[in-house]
């Protein structure tokens, strides 16, 4: 895995809301430098938790995703929302280093 799978509104229900496992969704934009900086950390963590936690990203600039962005009140990037059984159970906003990010994500495996 060299990148997180980008999903859109049409995939969101099936891949995030209906998923029984924990799901982490990174809200991002192509122009967002901190989003690019956190990406390698998320990819490494996603590999470690393969089969336990699912990881996706949503492009906030894609008009198709505007409903999701509004629904979850995404105003800062990067924002990670952690879902369990279709409900947001936590969020992480901003750039964290690998250890801090892993420590936060470890709570939801």
N, C-alpha and C positions, 0 to 999 in steps of 0.2 A: 504494500500500500504506500503510494507516494503522495496521495492527496486525500482529502475527505470528500465523500460523495456529495455533490450539490443536489439538493432537492428543491422542488417548487411546491406551490400550493396543492397541485394535483396529487403529489406524492405524500404530502404531510400527514394526512389522515391515516393512511395505511402504514407508513413507515415510522411515525412518531406516536400518534394518538392511540392507535390500536395495538401497539407493541407492548408486550408484557414485561420485557426486560427494561432496564434503565436505558434511556436514550439521551445523549448530549447533542444539542444543536448549537452550532456556532453561527451567529449572525454576523455577516461580513460584507465588505464592499471591496472592489478591486483597488480603489485608491487608498484604502486603510492600511497604513504601515504597521501599526500594532497588530492588526489581524494577520498580516503576513509573518510577523515575528513569532506569533504564538502557534502558528500552523505546525512547524516541526515538532513542537512539544506535544501537540494533540495527536499527531500521527504516531509518535512513539508510544504514547499512552494507549491509543486505540489498538496498536499491535499487542501490547501487554494484556489488554482486556478483551481480546478477540473472543467472541462468543458469549461474553458476560455483559458488556455495555456496547451499545451501537452509537456510532458517531456520524453526524451529518453536518452540512453547512447550508445556510440559506443566504442568498444574495439580496441584501435589502434594496438594492437599486433596480432589481427586476420588478417591473410593474405587476407581474403575475403574483408576486409575494406581498404586495402592499397590505392585503387583508391580514396576513399573519403578523407582519411587522406592527401594524396598528393594534391588533388583538393583544399582543404580548408587550406592548408599550416599549418597543426597542428604540431608545434614543441615544445610546452610546455604543461605540464599537471598540473592540469586540465585546459582544455579550454572549455568554454561554448560558443556555437554559437547560436544566436537568429535569427530564421527565421520567415519571414512573407510572405505569398503567394509565397513560394519557393525561396526567396532571403534572404541572410544574411543581417540583418539590424544592428547587433551589436555583439560584442564578449566580454567575460569576461575571463581573463587569470589569473590563480593563485588561491590561497586560500583566500576566504573572510569570515569574520564572518557572522553570520545569518543576522544581521540588515543591513549590507552593501550589502549583496547579495539580500535581499528582496527589498531594496531600488532600486537597479539596475533593478531587474525583474519587479517591479511595473510599470516601464515606458512602458512596452510592453503588459499589460493585455488587 
